Amino acid sequence: MKVLVACEFSGTVRDAFLKRGHYAISCDLEPCHSELPGDHYQGNVLDILDHGWDLMIAHPPCTHLAVSGARHFPAKIADGRQQQGIDFFMQMINAPIEKICVENPIGIMSTKYQKPSQIVQPWQFGHKTTKATCLWLKGLPLLKPTNIVDKGEFVVFPSGKRMSKWYADSAKHSPKERERIRNKTFQGIADAMAEQWG
């Protein structure tokens, strides 16, 4: 199977498919940070969308779409950044590929496009933490949980806001490193994708 993993610099999903014998390539504007060898196209994924892929798993940027940044929406609507995010998301879901998964956190695409096919959590795949991840699927079955564990530790702030400890701990890093930590697909989810969709 020819697999394109769009907007992935970690190589996590790509490597999960490679380990199962598929041809998989990751693509991102950044270089790949995986310690394993594998093909990575550093550039715009739109350049390679029509290269005969059997499956694409896409992680379009959520910066202008996720509800966690809703306080910035008025400015992003005014200057066009949000519309650019919407347009790119739609280019992924409408790509000329038979099997597609587009992943994003909870955000505006549930209303701008349609509700996701499913919402998965790391704790359904062996990781003791929470991070609601929406999956929009075309030509693919729902991803089945593989190892349900507890939801792990939480941090409660003086304001009453509550979040998973891993997410709160990532704030100790530089903005770029924090983004990398928070954007990386959990290994259990990547393995389930490769096992069930490969």
Secondary structure by P-SEA (a helix, b strand, c coil): cbbbbcccccaaaaaaaaaaccccccccccccccccbbbbbcccccccccccccbbbbbccccccccccccaaaaaaaaaaaaaaaaaaaaaaaccccbbbbbbccccccccccccccccccccccccbbbbbbbbbcccccccccccccccbbbbccccccccaaaaaaccccaaaaaaaaacccaaaaaaaaaacc
